[in-house]
Amino acid sequence: MVRISLSRIFRNPTKLKDFLLITSLLLLLFLHLHHITTHLDPTNTLPYPYVDPTSLNHLLFSIASSSTSLPKRIPYVRLWYNPNTTRAFIFLDREISNTFSGVPEIRISGPTDSFPYTFPRGFRSAIRVARIVKEAVELNENDVRWFVFGDDDTVFFVENVVDCLGKYDHEKWYYVGSNSESYEQNEKYAFGMGFGGGGFAISIGLGRVLAKVLDSCLMRYSHLYGSDSRIYSCVIELGVELTHEPGFHQVDVRGDLFGMLTSHPLSPLLSLHHFDAIDPIFPKMNRIQALEHLFKAANVDPARTLQQTVCYDRSNSITVSVAWGYAIQVHEANVLLPDLLPVQRTFRPWRRGKNTSSSRYMFNTRDYFRDPCKRPAVYFLNSVTPFKSGVYTDYFKHSFGDCSKPDVIQNLKSIRVFSHKQYLDPEQMKAPRRHCCSILSVSSNVLDVGIEKCASDELISMQN
């Protein structure tokens, strides 16, 4: 046996230095091995336990409806609701005799007679709809991380909603939504309010607390008009502000939504609302047929739906603006990207009788020429074909009258776009970047376009 004399070591400075060095190395080796075994041991409790990513099963959709409106709005609900995958309830004011297939389970809201409502010419149903937040939480459904609220004419793009909310910690207090497109509507109600028709989401962390205090807030805010104003007022009393996600669309406009849909922000499309107030979004279709047509693209590549991509053909001097899954516009000559991003005013203000040019919106707008010959050529989605390596979408020319256009546009009958399916992870969504596209080929009547991620220093310009 080798015995170490500590007194001898401490009397010799050189040996003391060597002893301390060896002891330090052994300690570092022990700590390193302990770190590895700790992380390999599945029974070990980590200081930050792993949390599986948010999935569709973690969302509970609660839809405000009524016995009179539901029969007319069922087609909107069926567009996005899947009985096999989507957790949702419809809240009504009373029982109805009708039975509907392929829709969420119906719940009857609790009585609200004890709550005051003093807004002149308003509707007491605003109290009932506001209390859906409380009633949804108190259902105590298992494994819910997010409560998503909307109207019976709110069309959700559920996969995008999942990806969007997955960025946030559901145990923290989050109130996620968007304001109105109309400046006047925000000015009238609140710029920081999540408008209910566009839909908003409340995390389980906030929902538990909000459900406890909501009724007391309803007593204080009898003078407000809508349910979303009541929710907003109670949330800010809890000290929470709106987390703004521009993919929720209240759609406080009327008429032709073309300008808004072709200039969607980089954020994924989360919802659309007020379809009874807008024209069918595709020509020669009714409203439901047009939405079903959009969902042909959204069901294949939801993250890319309506994302605007711009590419240039220098040889033919044309600019091509793609709103994926919806429409393509082909402009003559070189149109700079900043000039294409403002929304074309194809729609009318929400307030009837208001002058279109004097109305203000929450985004930059540009003129939409009355003369169709001054507009770009438009190609609407015709078909969507998924392949193992990607997705082909075809767009057919929409008639624009007897207009004189350059031959390359005049003869162009269809545009075919190839893209890879777009996947969004939380980090990408925190810093989104527009994708690039290129002209692959131009024949006598077909244009082929490819979409892909931009290179690190690639510019979206004709002179790139």
Secondary structure, 3 states (H helix, E strand, C coil): CCCCCHHHHHHCHHHHHHHHHHHHHHHHHHHHHHHHHHHHCCCCCCCCCCCCCCCHHHEEEEEECCCCCHHHHHHHHHHHCCCCCCCEEEEECCCCCCCCCCCCEEEECCCCCCCCCCCCCCCCHHHHHHHHHHHHHCCCCCCCCEEEEEECCCEECHHHHHHHHCCCCCCCCCEEECCCCEHHHHHHCCCCCCCCCCCEEEEHHHHHHHHHHHHHHHHHCCCCCCHHHHHHHHHHHCCCCEEECCCCCCCCEEECCHHHHCCECCCCCCEECCHHHECCCCCCCCHHHHHHHHHHHHCCCHHHCCEEEEEEECCCCEEEEEECCCEEEEEECCCCHHHHCCEECCEEECCCCCCCCCCCECCCEECCCCCHHHCCEEEEEEEEEEECCEEEEEEEECCCCCCCCCHHHHCCCEEEEEECCCCCCHHHHHCCCCCEEEEEEECCCEEEEEEECCCCCCCCCCCC
